[in-house]
Amino acid sequence: MLVLPGLLVALLGWALALDPALEDGWRGWKSFHAKEYPEEDEGFRKETWAKNLRRIKQHNLEASQGKHSYHLEMNHFGDLTDEEFNQVLNGFIPDTAQQPGGMEFLFQELASPATPKEVDWRVKGYVTPVKDQGLCGSCWAFSATGALEGLVFNKTGKLVQLSEQNLMDCSWKLGNSGCHGGYITRAFQYVRDNGGINSEHVYPYLGQDDWHCRYNTRDKAANCTSFRLVKQGSEAALEQAVAAVGPVSVAVDARNFKFRFYRKGVFNDSHCSRTVNHAMLAVGYGTTQEDGKSKDYWILKNSWSEFWGEQGYIRLWKGDNHCGVANQASFPVL
C-alpha cells in the first residue's frame, strides 16, 4: 500500500505525457514563470498543475454558459495544491482583541450617507503599483503599507512605496510573525509607536523572514498617529470610509480555489465564507451592467503580482459582505 501514492502520480504523469498539447502547455507555463524542480518532484508538480488546469477549464465552460459572473485563468500558483497554497499565502490574523492604549477608534457609518456612486483612488494617484508577496504569508504587511501609502499621498501629494519588510522584521513584539502571518492593526500600531516606517527603496522586500530590524530613523518615509476600525460587518460603513478617507485595509476569505485563479469579472461565489484569512486593500467601488442587470462591486488590490486577476486587482461582489470583506476593515490616521 505504501507504493500506491507514488505509483498513482507516475500513472497520472504518464497520462499527461500522452497529451502533447498539455505537455506543451506545462513546458510553456514553466518557462514563463521560471519554474524549476528537482527530478523527483517534477511529476507531482506537473500533475498538480494539470489538475488545477482541468478545474479552471471546467469553471470557464460553465461561465460561458452563464453559470458564473467571472472567469478563471492559470497563473503562477498552478503547481500548488489547495493545502499548500493556504498554508503559505494566506497570513492574515483577525484582531479580535485590540491592544490597550486607546489609540483605535470606531469609524461608524452616518445615518444619512452621502457617498459617490463610484470611487476609484487609483485614478486620483493614491495607489502604488501592484506588488508581489511571493511564497510568504505577509499579506497583512502589504495591506498596511497600501493604506499608509494612500495616507501619505493625501497629506503630501507624494506617492511613496513603503517597506513591507520593515513591518515584518520590526513588529514581532506586537504579535506579528513575518511570513507566518500578522495583524494589519498591529502594523499600524508599530508605525505609531516607532515614529515612522522606511520606504521600499531604503528597506527592500526579501520575501522571507529576516528577524533583524534594520529601520533607519533618518530615512523615515511615513508615519501615523493612530488608526480607525470600521464597524464590523457593515458595508455601508466601509463604503463611507473608502469614499471619505482613501484606500482602506480589509481582509477576505481567500481559501477558495476559484479566488486563487480569479482572472476577470465580478467575483461572486457561494463557497466564499465570511471567515477571513487574507489581507487586501479596498481602493474603490463601482457598478457594472451585465446581462441587463446592475452589479455592484468592491475594487480590491492584491499582493499576488500583476499576473493575478485584473492586473493584480479583483472586483468583488458588493452588497452582502461577500467573503467577509467588511469584517476586519481599518485605516491609519495622521
C-alpha positions in Angstrom: 0.0 0.0 0.0 2.9 2.4 0.7 3.9 2.5 -3.0 0.4 3.3 -4.3 0.6 7.1 -4.0 3.9 7.2 -5.9 2.5 4.8 -8.4 -0.6 6.9 -8.9 1.4 10.0 -9.5 3.6 8.1 -12.0 0.5 6.8 -13.9 -1.1 10.3 -13.9 2.2 11.8 -15.2 2.3 9.1 -17.9 -1.3 10.0 -18.9 -0.4 13.7 -19.0 2.6 12.9 -21.3 0.3 11.2 -23.7 -1.4 14.6 -24.4 1.1 16.7 -26.5 -0.9 19.9 -26.1 -1.0 19.5 -22.3 2.7 18.7 -22.2 3.5 21.8 -24.3 1.3 23.9 -22.0 3.2 22.6 -19.0 6.6 23.4 -20.5 5.4 26.9 -21.6 4.0 27.6 -18.2 7.2 26.6 -16.5 9.3 28.7 -18.9 7.1 31.8 -18.5 7.1 31.6 -14.7 10.8 30.5 -14.5 9.9 27.3 -12.6 12.4 24.5 -12.0 12.0 21.4 -9.9 14.2 18.5 -8.6 13.7 15.4 -10.8 11.8 13.6 -8.0 9.3 16.5 -7.6 8.6 17.2 -11.3 5.9 14.5 -11.8 3.9 15.6 -8.8 4.1 19.3 -9.7 3.1 18.5 -13.3 0.0 16.6 -12.2 -1.0 19.2 -9.7 -0.8 21.8 -12.4 -2.8 19.6 -14.8 -5.5 19.0 -12.1 -5.8 22.7 -11.5 -6.0 23.4 -15.2 -8.8 21.0 -15.6 -10.8 22.7 -12.8 -10.2 26.1 -14.3 -11.4 25.0 -17.8 -14.5 23.4 -16.3 -15.4 26.7 -14.5 -14.8 28.8 -17.6 -17.0 26.4 -19.6 -19.8 27.0 -17.0 -19.1 30.7 -17.1 -19.6 30.7 -20.9 -23.0 29.1 -20.3 -23.9 31.9 -17.9 -23.5 30.0 -14.7 -20.8 32.3 -13.2 -20.1 36.1 -13.3 -16.4 35.7 -13.5 -13.6 33.7 -15.3 -10.5 31.9 -14.1 -7.0 31.6 -15.6 -3.9 29.5 -14.9 -1.3 31.6 -13.1 1.9 31.3 -11.1 0.2 29.3 -8.3 -0.7 26.5 -10.7 1.8 24.0 -9.2 0.5 24.3 -5.6 -2.2 22.1 -4.0 -5.1 23.8 -2.2 -3.5 22.9 1.1 0.0 24.2 0.2 -1.4 27.5 -1.1 -3.5 28.2 2.1 -0.6 27.3 4.4 1.8 29.6 2.6 0.0 32.6 1.2 -3.0 33.5 3.4 -1.3 35.0 6.5 -3.9 37.5 7.9 -4.8 37.1 11.5 -8.1 38.6 12.6 -7.6 41.0 15.5 -10.4 40.2 17.9 -8.9 42.0 20.9 -7.3 45.3 20.2 -4.2 46.4 22.0 -4.6 48.6 25.1 -3.8 52.3 25.0 -6.9 53.8 23.4 -5.3 54.6 20.1 -8.0 53.0 18.0 -11.5 54.4 17.4 -14.6 53.2 15.7 -15.5 54.6 12.3 -19.2 54.1 12.1 -21.5 54.9 9.2 -23.6 58.0 9.3 -27.4 57.7 9.4 -27.8 59.6 6.1 -24.8 58.6 4.0 -23.9 60.8 1.1 -21.2 58.9 -0.9 -20.4 59.0 -4.6 -21.9 56.2 -6.7 -18.4 55.2 -7.8 -14.9 55.7 -6.3 -11.5 54.7 -7.6 -8.5 56.1 -5.8 -6.1 54.7 -8.4 -7.1 57.4 -10.8 -6.5 60.0 -8.1 -2.9 58.9 -7.6 -3.3 57.3 -4.2 -2.2 53.8 -5.1 1.2 52.4 -5.8 1.8 49.6 -8.4 0.7 46.1 -7.6 3.4 44.2 -5.6 4.2 40.5 -5.1 4.4 39.0 -1.6 5.9 35.8 -3.1 5.6 32.5 -1.2 5.3 34.3 2.1 2.3 34.9 4.3 2.9 38.7 4.5 -0.3 39.9 3.0 -1.0 41.8 6.3 2.1 44.0 5.7 1.2 44.7 2.1 -2.3 45.8 3.1 -1.0 48.0 5.8 1.6 49.7 3.6 -1.1 50.3 1.0 -3.3 52.2 3.4 -0.3 54.1 4.7 0.8 55.0 1.1 -2.6 56.4 0.5 -2.4 58.4 3.7 1.0 59.9 2.7 -0.3 60.9 -0.7 -3.4 62.5 0.9 -1.2 64.6 3.2 1.8 65.4 1.0 0.8 64.8 -2.6 3.7 62.3 -3.0 3.2 58.7 -3.7 6.0 56.7 -2.0 6.3 52.9 -1.9 6.6 51.8 1.7 8.5 48.9 3.2 6.7 45.7 4.0 9.9 44.1 5.1 10.3 46.9 7.7 6.9 45.8 9.2 7.8 42.1 9.0 11.2 42.5 10.7 10.3 45.0 13.4 6.8 44.3 14.7 7.3 40.9 16.3 6.9 42.2 19.8 3.3 43.3 18.9 2.4 39.7 17.9 3.2 39.8 14.1 5.1 36.8 12.7 6.5 37.9 9.4 5.9 35.3 6.7 3.8 33.3 9.2 1.1 35.9 9.5 0.2 39.1 11.2 -2.3 41.8 12.1 -2.9 44.9 10.0 -3.9 46.9 13.0 -0.7 46.0 14.9 1.3 47.0 11.8 -0.3 50.5 12.2 0.5 50.4 15.9 4.1 49.6 15.2 4.4 52.6 12.9 2.8 54.8 15.5 5.0 53.5 18.4 8.1 53.6 16.2 7.6 57.1 14.9 7.7 56.0 11.3 8.3 53.5 8.6 11.0 53.3 5.9 10.4 53.3 2.1 10.7 50.2 -0.1 13.8 51.8 -1.7 15.6 52.1 1.6 14.3 48.8 3.1 13.6 46.4 0.2 11.4 43.4 0.4 13.1 40.0 0.8 10.1 37.7 0.7 11.3 35.9 3.8 11.8 36.5 7.5 15.0 38.4 8.5 14.3 38.7 12.3 16.8 41.6 12.3 15.1 45.0 12.4 17.0 47.5 10.2 14.8 50.5 10.5 16.7 53.8 10.0 15.0 56.8 11.6 16.9 59.2 9.3 15.1 57.7 6.3 11.5 57.9 7.7 9.1 57.9 4.8 5.7 57.9 6.6 4.1 57.9 10.0 0.6 57.6 11.6 -0.7 58.7 15.0 -3.5 56.1 15.4 -5.9 54.0 13.3 -9.6 53.6 12.9 -11.7 50.4 12.9 -14.6 50.3 10.5 -17.8 48.9 12.1 -17.5 45.2 11.7 -19.7 43.6 9.0 -21.0 47.0 7.8 -20.5 47.5 4.1 -22.3 50.9 4.5 -19.6 52.0 6.9 -16.8 50.6 4.7 -18.3 52.5 1.7 -18.2 55.7 3.6 -14.7 55.1 4.9 -13.4 54.4 1.4 -15.2 57.4 -0.1 -14.1 59.8 2.6 -10.6 58.6 3.6 -9.0 56.8 0.6 -7.7 53.2 0.4 -8.8 51.1 3.4 -7.2 47.8 4.6 -9.6 44.9 4.5 -9.5 41.1 4.8 -11.4 38.4 2.9 -11.8 34.6 2.7 -9.3 33.6 0.0 -9.2 29.8 0.7 -11.4 29.2 -2.3 -9.7 27.6 -5.3 -11.6 30.0 -7.6 -10.3 33.0 -5.7 -6.8 31.8 -6.2 -7.2 31.6 -10.0 -9.5 34.5 -10.5 -8.9 36.3 -13.8 -11.8 38.8 -14.5 -15.4 39.7 -13.8 -17.3 40.3 -10.6 -16.3 37.6 -8.2 -19.4 36.1 -6.5 -19.1 32.5 -5.3 -21.3 30.7 -2.8 -18.3 28.8 -1.3 -16.7 32.1 -0.1 -17.3 32.3 3.6 -17.0 35.3 6.0 -14.1 33.8 7.9 -11.3 36.0 6.7 -7.7 34.9 6.2 -6.1 37.2 3.5 -5.5 40.9 3.7 -6.1 43.2 0.8 -6.7 46.9 0.1 -10.0 48.4 -0.8 -9.2 51.2 -3.3 -12.7 51.9 -4.5 -16.1 50.5 -5.6 -18.3 50.7 -8.6 -21.2 49.3 -10.6 -21.3 47.4 -13.9 -24.1 46.3 -16.2 -24.1 42.6 -17.2 -26.9 40.7 -18.9 -29.2 43.6 -18.3 -28.5 43.6 -14.6 -26.6 46.0 -12.4 -23.8 44.5 -10.3 -22.1 46.5 -7.5 -18.5 45.6 -6.6 -15.5 46.5 -4.5 -12.2 47.2 -6.2 -9.6 45.3 -4.1 -5.8 45.5 -4.6 -4.0 42.2 -4.1 -0.3 41.4 -3.4 -0.1 38.4 -5.7 1.6 40.2 -8.6 0.0 41.6 -11.8 -0.3 38.1 -13.2 -3.3 37.5 -10.9 -6.7 38.8 -11.6 -7.4 42.1 -13.4 -3.7 43.2 -13.4 -3.5 42.5 -9.7 -7.0 43.6 -8.7 -10.3 41.9 -8.1 -13.8 43.2 -8.5 -15.6 41.6 -5.5 -19.4 41.4 -5.3 -20.7 44.2 -3.1 -23.9 44.1 -1.1 -23.9 41.1 1.2 -20.5 41.3 2.9 -19.2 38.8 0.4 -16.1 36.8 1.5 -16.3 38.8 4.8 -14.9 42.0 3.2 -16.3 44.3 5.8 -15.3 42.1 8.9 -11.8 43.5 9.5 -11.5 46.9 7.8 -9.3 49.6 9.3 -7.1 52.5 8.2 -4.4 54.7 9.7 -4.7 58.4 10.5 -2.3 61.2 11.0 
